[in-house]
Amino acid sequence: MSSIEHLDDLIAQLERSAEQLRSGELSPDAAATMVEDCAAVATQAAAELEQLTREEGPAPAPGQDTLL
């Protein structure tokens, strides 16, 4: 699974959890557990996004060479 696919999966998981939380059907304990799980998933998504950003890196401006 590519990093982008993994990030998409994490986002989808967060969206599903948000829908469940908004429904109001969860007990307070289940909702608290889900919020904690969402925080962990959001941390994973942030790390994945940071890794993707570092892999791509900024392209040098036209006419600029990379320093050795």
N, C-alpha and C positions, 0 to 999 in steps of 0.2 A: 504494500500500500504506500503510495507516495505521500509526502508531507502535506500536500494540498488536500488530498483525499482524507487524510487523518484529521486535518484541521476542519474540513467540512463536516466530518462525522461528529467531532466535538461540538461544533456549532449546532448541529441538528439535535444533539443530546441536550444541550442547554435550552433550546427552543421547546423541546418536548417537556422538559422539567418545568419551564416557565408556565406552559399551558396547564400542567397539573396543579401547580401552585395557585394559579389564578382561578381554577375551578372551585376551590374552597372545599373540595371533597376529602382532603387529607386531614388526619388528626393533627393536632399541634405537634406531637412528637415526630410523626412522619414528615411533616412539613419542615421541622427543624433539621432533621436528618437530611432531607433533600437539599436544603439550603447549604448545608455543609458540603454535600457531594457536589453541588454546583460550584462552590468556591474552588474545590479541588480541580474540577474539569476546566474552569476558567483559568486557573493557573497553568494547566497543561496547554490550553489553547494559546495563552500568552507566550509560553516558552516555544511552542511550535511556530508561532508567527515571528518571534524574534529570530529563530533559526532560519526561517525562510528569508527573512530580510537580510541576514548576514550572508547567506549563500548567494543571493543575487547581487548584493553590494551595489553601490552607486557606480554608474558608468562614468569614466573620466570625460571631462568636457572636451569638445572637439579641439584638436591641436595640443592637448595636454598629454604628456607621457607619464607613465608610471615610474615612480622613484624606485630605485633598486635598494 
